[in-house]
Amino acid sequence: MIELTEVSKVFHQGRPNECWALRGITLTLERGGITVFKGPSGSGKTTLLTLVGCLARPTAGRITLDGQLLSNLPERFLTEVRRHTFGFVFQQFNLIRGLTALENVMLPAYPLGRPYRELRAAAQLLLERFGISDKAGSRIEWLSGGEAQRTALARALINDPALLIADEPTAHLDSARSQEVLALLGELALQGRTIFISSHDPLVFAAAQVKRVIALRDGQIAGDCRC
């Protein structure tokens, strides 16, 4: 369970360009299923996901994970939480050009010290699971948008995280590919993973796989619907 208590995030605090991305968010996020954060650009949904995933710290408020306070942990401990707890699918994928799809999938696992042969086999299995094992040796810049998205999903799962965070996972996909990605995320949820998605795509927050939709506007919660 993740709990946020009066969480705010301010960028450029005290400067003329000060921006309040989140304002006093109090929220409980249970384990299991798919939760979607929806809202227009600038609503704060991506900022909220970065805080939940320990990629940033709140300006004010508290964030706990299964009772452990995260918001004041030193960075080295936050890094360990990220590596062992979360998998990330970024909106721009953040795949490394010049490396193959297989090498990109393996990359987040290197700091954990897994044997190379075991790691390579696990990455191959993930690419096969997402239907792109034939692209394992292809460089990232040679992949289509759908293939890159699936590679990013495989990379997010290489450390077997309990929680998966996906920022606008259908932003670069057509309707058919979007449905495929949602089906894959639904399968992961059925296997017991907790999935948090940010999106302004109606196809996403209307999907049958989604169990909860939280609406944000101007950095505040504007709605909370359990499906």
N, C-alpha and C positions, 0 to 999 in steps of 0.2 A: 504494500500500500504506500502511495505517495501522498503526503499532505503538505499543502501550501497554506500558510497563515499570514494574511496581510502583506502579501508579496508585491513589491513595487520595483520597477527597473527604470532608471533615468540615465539617458545618454547626455554627455556634455554638461553635466550638472554644474550649475552656477555660471554658465556662459550664456551669451546672447542666443545661441542656437540650442539651448536646453530642450530635450525632448523626453516626455514621459511615455515610454512604451507600454508599461503596465502600471495600474493604479490599484493597490490594495486588494489583490486577488486572494481569496480564501477558497480552497477547493480540496476535495478528497478524491483521489483517483485509485480505484480498486484494481487489483490484479485480474488479469484475464480479459479476453475479447479485444475488440477494436473500438477505440475512442477517437472521434474526429473533432478537431478544433477548427471551426469554420469562421469566416469573416472576410471582409474586404482587405485589400492591401493596406497595410498600416494599422490593422486592428490589434496587433500584438501577438498573434497566434504563433509565429515563428520564434519570437523572443521567448514566449512561454515555454516552448519545447526546448530551447537551448538551456533554460534554467532547470527544467525537469531532468534533462540529460546531463547535467553537471558540466556543460560546455561554457557556462557563464555563471556569475554570482548575482544574486539580487542586490539592489541598492538598499532595500529594507525588507524586513519580514523573515520568515523561517520556512525552510523546506526540509522535510524528513522522509527517509526511505525506510520502511519497515521499522520505524521508531528511532532510526539513527539520524541525528541532525547532520545535514549535508552543507548547509549554507555557510558554516564557519570552519569547515575542514581545510587544512593546508592543501595546497595544490597537489602534492605528491600522493596524498590519500584520495583526492578526487580522481586523479588519473587512474588509480587502481579500481575505483568504483566504476568508472567508465569502461575500462577494459573488460571487466568481469561481469558487468550487469547489463550494459546497453549495447545495442547495435544501431548504427546510424545510416540512413539513406538521405543524402543531401539533394536539394532541388537541382543543383548543377552537377550532381553525381560526384564531383571531386575525384574522379579517377585519374591516375597518373599516366599522362601521354608518354609514349615510348616504351611502356611496359605492356606485356600481354594481358589478356583478360585473366588468365590463371595467376599471373604474378600479382595483379591488383587484388584478387581475392585473398591471396595468402598474406599480403602485406600487414594487416592489423594484428596478425597472430605472432609475428616474429618476436615482439618483446616478451611473450609468454614462454619462449624457449621450447616449444614443441619440436620433436624430432622432424627433420626436413621431410623425410619420406612419408611420415604419418600426415604431416600438414599438407603436402602436395596431394595426397590421396583424398583428404577431406575436401580440399578445394575442387578437385575434379568431380567429386560426388555432388557438390553443390551446383556446379555448372550443369551437370547432367540433370539434376533435379529441376532446374529452370529451363531445360531444353536448349542449352547453348554449349554443350560439351564440344561441338565441332568448332567453336570459336576460341577454345582455350589458348591456342597459340597465336591468335590474332592480336595485333596491337590495338589499343583502345581507340585510336583515331580511325581505325578501319571499320568500327562497329556502327550499326544503325542506332537510332535513338532507343528503340525497344531492346536491342541487345545490350546497350550500355546500361539501361535501367535494370535489366536482369542481372548483369554483372555486379551492379551496385548492391542489389538485394543479396546476392550470394556473398559479397564481401562483408555485408552487415551481419551475416550469420556465422562467419567462420569461427568466432569465439563462443558460439552457442549461447548467446545472451538470452536472458529471461524477458527483457523488454526491448522492443524494437521501436525506434523513432524514425518516422518518414516525413520529410518536409516536401509538400506538394508532389507526391510520387507520380501523379498523372499529368503534370504540367506540360510535358513534352511529347505526350502520346495521343494518338487518335482514340476514338471511342472503343474500337475493338481491342487495342492494346491496353487501354485503361481497364477494361473488364477483365482481361487476363491477369493484370497485376493485382486487381482487387480479389480475384479468385485465389491467387497465390497467397496473398495476405490472409485471406479467410482460412486457408488450409493451415497456415502457421498458428492462427488464433485457436483453431480446433485442437492443435497439438499442445496447447497450454501456454503459449506465449502471450504476453501483453503487448498490444500495438497501439501507439499513439501517432495519429496522422494530422498534419495541418493541411487544409485545402480550402479553396474557394470554388471547387468544381462540384456542381450539383450531383453529378454522377457518383461521386465519392460518398457524400453524406446521405445520399438516398439509397446506398447499396444495402442489400439484404444482410451482408456480413457484419455491418456496423451495429454495435449495441448501445452506443451513447454518442450524442452530438452536443458539443458545447460551443455556443456562439460567443464571439468576442467582437466588441466595437469600442474604438477609442481607448483600448487598454483595459477594458472592464468586461466582466461577464454579462452578456446580454440575454442569455438563454441557456437552458440545460435540459436536454430531452433524452430520456432513456427509451431506446427503440424495442 
